[in-house]
Amino acid sequence: MVVKAPTVKLSSGYEMPIVGLGTYARKAEPGQVRQAVEWAIEAGYRHIDTATIYRNEGEVGEAIANKIKQGLITREELFITTKLWNDKHAEADVLPTLQESLSKLKLSYIDLYLIHWPVSINEKGEDAEIDYIETWRGMENIVKLGLARSIGVSNFNKEQLTRILSVAQIKPAVHQFEINPTLTQHDLVNYVNQYSIVSVAYTPLGLLSNARPEFAGKDVIKTDPKLGELAQRYGKTRAQIALRYLIQRGITVIPKSFTKSRIEDNLNLFDFELSQEDMDVVDSYNLNFRCVPSLPMAKLKNYPF
Ligand SMILES: NC(=O)c1ccc[n+]([C@@H]2O[C@H](COP(=O)([O-])OP(=O)(O)OC[C@H]3O[C@@H](n4cnc5c(N)ncnc54)[C@H](OP(=O)(O)O)[C@@H]3O)[C@@H](O)[C@H]2O)c1
């Protein structure tokens, strides 16, 4: 079954599908990302999330090229996101870094380019203390050059976002940050909405994901019978309930899976609707617990959390 996700209109005027495939893995076997992206496109995904630091833009590009060659999709139907890493925050670095990504992705433009984090580092990994306002000017330049259709940020806090908004000629179209049932982020989502910025939830499965054994003891959401009962009533999995909860809040989701059946499940969210009462049940699991604190960055000047 091929599922088509609805789209949301960004402030840039372009449409973004509200479900995308996440592609980050601490460790991936060669070919695994290519295979996952191909399965995803076959299942109906048209939105793929990658980043320079994931070191998989080449495989994402191969998968896209294969599917275009097979005639399954056209470039225009796809929405591809990649992200600028922290060591390329100098204004002059933004353009050549994106060009390198485009070359790996075998694309002539990117749909969405994000500043991955507000922090910056030099080649030794030390704090480069580059103001992300400078980086944003580089981001605006690539839109003017026609190399990115939309630009945005990721992992910015409210104050950092406010600074960008106060100087931006082109406003961020998207803010990508961690949102899931145990980190509900109502405050930041409401703030972002005020400026017509679309929230994209990374790690949308949070503690429901099967990848995080280190969070043992915090797994009430995996075992709580109330959520189990709810999943059973809708004929869906706990993970699908979590993703549906996010999209009903107007949030775009980018769940990662390299497993064919789960890639399909994570897009199969459009044949049911959670009642307000059930939305409140999912919301009640909030622990303000961050799966991705990126603590090694905590010593850097613009660490956001
Ligand atoms: N901007 C940023 O700083 C940032 C940070 C983190 C992530 N991201 C992006 O967001 C994407 C998603 O976040 P994430 O990868 O951290 O976490 P996630 O998507 O919430 O969870 C991924 C994990 O959940 C498992 N999983 C997937 N579908 C499942 C299902 N239906 N039921 C049970 N388990 C399931 C996957 O395993 P299998 O692969 O084995 O199926 C994988 O181990 C990333 O891949 C990346 O593209 C961005």
The ligand as an SDF file (V2000), in Angstrom:
LIG
                    3D

 48 52  0  0  0  0  0  0  0  0999 V2000
   18.4730   18.1710   14.1400 N   0  0  0  0  0  0  0  0  0  0  0  0
   19.0340   17.3590   14.9960 C   0  0  0  0  0  0  0  0  0  0  0  0
   19.8970   17.7450   15.8010 O   0  0  0  0  0  0  0  0  0  0  0  0
   18.6010   15.9250   15.0320 C   0  0  0  0  0  0  0  0  0  0  0  0
   18.8790   15.1460   16.1730 C   0  0  0  0  0  0  0  0  0  0  0  0
   18.4270   13.8210   16.1880 C   0  0  0  0  0  0  0  0  0  0  0  0
   17.7290   13.3130   15.0970 C   0  0  0  0  0  0  0  0  0  0  0  0
   17.5140   14.0890   13.9800 N   0  0  0  0  0  0  0  0  0  0  0  0
   16.7850   13.5540   12.7940 C   0  0  0  0  0  0  0  0  0  0  0  0
   15.5530   13.0050   13.2290 O   0  0  0  0  0  0  0  0  0  0  0  0
   15.4800   11.6370   12.8390 C   0  0  0  0  0  0  0  0  0  0  0  0
   14.6680   10.8410   13.8360 C   0  0  0  0  0  0  0  0  0  0  0  0
   15.2340   10.8850   15.1320 O   0  0  0  0  0  0  0  0  0  0  0  0
   15.9730    9.6210   15.7950 P   0  0  0  0  0  0  0  0  0  0  0  0
   16.5320    8.7750   14.7490 O   0  0  0  0  0  0  0  0  0  0  0  0
   16.8700   10.1800   16.8360 O   0  0  0  0  0  0  0  0  0  0  0  0
   14.8060    8.8900   16.6180 O   0  0  0  0  0  0  0  0  0  0  0  0
   13.3940    8.2270   16.2860 P   0  0  0  0  0  0  0  0  0  0  0  0
   13.0550    8.3990   14.8660 O   0  0  0  0  0  0  0  0  0  0  0  0
   12.4440    8.7460   17.2890 O   0  0  0  0  0  0  0  0  0  0  0  0
   13.6520    6.7040   16.6240 O   0  0  0  0  0  0  0  0  0  0  0  0
   14.4480    5.8940   15.7940 C   0  0  0  0  0  0  0  0  0  0  0  0
   14.5720    4.5230   16.4320 C   0  0  0  0  0  0  0  0  0  0  0  0
   13.2740    3.9670   16.6300 O   0  0  0  0  0  0  0  0  0  0  0  0
   13.1770    2.7150   15.9700 C   0  0  0  0  0  0  0  0  0  0  0  0
   11.8300    2.6930   15.3750 N   0  0  0  0  0  0  0  0  0  0  0  0
   11.4590    3.2830   14.2190 C   0  0  0  0  0  0  0  0  0  0  0  0
   10.1650    3.0690   13.9770 N   0  0  0  0  0  0  0  0  0  0  0  0
    9.6990    2.3250   15.0030 C   0  0  0  0  0  0  0  0  0  0  0  0
    8.4290    1.7950   15.3080 C   0  0  0  0  0  0  0  0  0  0  0  0
    7.3920    1.9890   14.4890 N   0  0  0  0  0  0  0  0  0  0  0  0
    8.2970    1.1020   16.4540 N   0  0  0  0  0  0  0  0  0  0  0  0
    9.3610    0.9010   17.2800 C   0  0  0  0  0  0  0  0  0  0  0  0
   10.5930    1.3860   17.0410 N   0  0  0  0  0  0  0  0  0  0  0  0
   10.7600    2.0900   15.9080 C   0  0  0  0  0  0  0  0  0  0  0  0
   14.2630    2.6730   14.9340 C   0  0  0  0  0  0  0  0  0  0  0  0
   14.7500    1.3660   14.7810 O   0  0  0  0  0  0  0  0  0  0  0  0
   14.9100    0.6060   13.3670 P   0  0  0  0  0  0  0  0  0  0  0  0
   15.7360    1.4650   12.4650 O   0  0  0  0  0  0  0  0  0  0  0  0
   15.6030   -0.6530   13.7680 O   0  0  0  0  0  0  0  0  0  0  0  0
   13.5310    0.3840   12.8300 O   0  0  0  0  0  0  0  0  0  0  0  0
   15.3210    3.5620   15.5670 C   0  0  0  0  0  0  0  0  0  0  0  0
   16.1380    2.7940   16.4140 O   0  0  0  0  0  0  0  0  0  0  0  0
   16.9580   11.2320   12.7320 C   0  0  0  0  0  0  0  0  0  0  0  0
   17.1350   10.0200   12.0480 O   0  0  0  0  0  0  0  0  0  0  0  0
   17.5190   12.4420   12.0580 C   0  0  0  0  0  0  0  0  0  0  0  0
   17.2010   12.4260   10.6730 O   0  0  0  0  0  0  0  0  0  0  0  0
   17.9210   15.3920   13.9510 C   0  0  0  0  0  0  0  0  0  0  0  0
  1  2  1  0
  2  3  2  0
  2  4  1  0
  4  5  1  0
  4 48  2  0
  5  6  2  0
  6  7  1  0
  7  8  2  0
  8  9  1  0
  8 48  1  0
  9 10  1  0
  9 46  1  0
 10 11  1  0
 11 12  1  0
 11 44  1  0
 12 13  1  0
 13 14  1  0
 14 15  2  0
 14 16  1  0
 14 17  1  0
 17 18  1  0
 18 19  2  0
 18 20  1  0
 18 21  1  0
 21 22  1  0
 22 23  1  0
 23 24  1  0
 23 42  1  0
 24 25  1  0
 25 26  1  0
 25 36  1  0
 26 27  1  0
 26 35  1  0
 27 28  2  0
 28 29  1  0
 29 30  1  0
 29 35  2  0
 30 31  1  0
 30 32  2  0
 32 33  1  0
 33 34  2  0
 34 35  1  0
 36 37  1  0
 36 42  1  0
 37 38  1  0
 38 39  2  0
 38 40  1  0
 38 41  1  0
 42 43  1  0
 44 45  1  0
 44 46  1  0
 46 47  1  0
M  CHG  2   8   1  16  -1
M  END
$$$$
